[in-house]
Amino acid sequence: MITTERLELSKFQETDLQGYVNLITQSTVTQYLADGAEMTKEEATNRAPQLFNDPWEDGYGVFVVREKTNDEIIGYCGIRVLPDERIELLYAYDPSSWGKGYATEAGAAVLAYGKEHFDLTELIGIAYPENKGSIAVLKKLGFEFVGVEEYFGKALEVFVLKV
């Protein structure tokens, strides 16, 4: 588990499934993830192991994020290998937690964890051009804009952090 001033980040447990499904089936959340498509409860349930468990087999992984004062999942944050072999910092949060600095706080904690446990030289962050909140988080974490590339069939902004 990773603990910050306001958050707890932990590996996914089976008891986290409903919280994840509640998060990822919101169109306001999925509009800025991967291809931007909405996700059904069944799709979310099937995706959970792929997102939370499979990456740990490669060494990296994704944590569920909770406020310390509440046991409900407010989001997730982690490091994963993309199909093109680049390593990505990824995150998603419930709209009720947007604008509170949680993504930056959890992102900084995951970056510190990554530096300590992995031999990383570079991470990327990917954001939809209209997702100003996510772009601001990446910049606060020290990522620099390098251009627009195609990911998930979309033209997305790519940011790089030299570790």
N, C-alpha and C positions, 0 to 999 in steps of 0.2 A: 504494500500500500504506500502511496505517496500522499503526504499531508502538506497543505499550504495553510496560510492564515485563515482562509474561509472555506476551503474545499478538501474533500477526500477523493482520491483517485484509486481505484482498485480494479483487479482483474474481474472480468465478467463471471458471474455465478448464475446458475439456472434460475435462481429467484429474481434475477434482474431482467428476465425476459419481458415481462409485462411492461415494465418501465421503459425499456428500449422500444417496444412495439408502440407504446403511446407516443413516444418522441418521434419516431421515424415515419409514422403514418400521417403526420401533419404536413399539408402541402406547403405551408410557409417555411418548413424546415427543408423538405426535399427539393424545393425549387432551385436551391443552390448547391445540391449534392450531385455528383456524377453527371448523369444525363438530364437531371432535373425532373424526371418522371415521378409522379405520385406512387406511393407504395401501399399495397394492401396489407392487412394484418398477416395473411398467409405468407406473402413475399417477405415481410419483415421477419417473421418467425424463421423462415428458411435462410435468411441472410445473416442472422445473428451469429451462428458458429463461424461462418466465413469471415466476418468482420472481427469478432472478438477472440476466437480460439485458434483458427488457422495461422494467423500471422505469428503467434508466439512460437509456432513450430519452426519458423524461419529465424527466430531470435528477437524480432521486434514485436510490438503488440499495441493493442488499443485498450485503454482504461475507461471504465464508466466513471462519471463525475457526479458527485453529490455535494450539496452544501453541508457543512458540518452540523448545522442546526436542523437538518431535515434529512430523512432517509430516502427521499425520492430522487430518482435519477434526473439530473437537469441537462445531461449531455454526455458526450464522450470525446476523448482526445487521445491521440497516440501517434505511433510511427509505423509505417508499413512500406513494403516494397511494391512499386507499381509494375505493371506489365513490361514497361520499357527499362526496368531495373533501377530506376531512380528511386530514391527514398524520400517519402513524403511525410510531413507533419499534417495530420488531418484532425478535424474536429467538427462537431455539430452540437447545437444547444437548443433547448426549448425556448421559444420566443419570450416566455415570461422571465428568462434570465438574460436576455440581450441587453446590452448597454450598461452592465454592472461590472465589467472588467473580468468576468469569470473566464472567458476564453483566453485572455492574455495571461491571467494568473495560472491557469492549468497548462497552457502552452509553455510558459517559462519553466514550470516544474517538469514537464515531459522532456523538454530540451536538456535540462540539467541531468535528468535520469539517463537520457540517451548519451550524453557526453561521458557520463560515469561508467555506463555498462557496455557501450558499443564503440567500435572504431569507426566513427563517422567523420567524413571530411566535408560533406555537403548534404543539405536537406533542401527539398523544394516545398513550396506551398502553392496551391492552385486555387484560383478564385474566379467566379463569374465576374465580368467587368462591372456589372451593376450591384454587386454585393460589397458595398462600401464598408460595412462593418467588418467583414472578414479581411478585406484589404488593409484596413486600419490595424487589425490585430497582427497580421503578418509584419507590417512595418514596425509596430511597437516592439515586436520580438527580434527585430534586426534583419529581417528578410529584405532583399532588394529586388525590385522589378527587373526582369530580364527580357520580357517579351510576351507575345501571345502564341500559344501552341495548341494543337488539337489534343484533347483528352476526352474520353467518353463521348466522342462524336461531336464535341462542342469546341468553339474557339474560346479558350480560357486564358486568363492572365497567369503567368508563371513568375514566382518569386524564388530567389535562392538565398540560402544562408550558408556561408562558409563556417564550418565548425572548427 
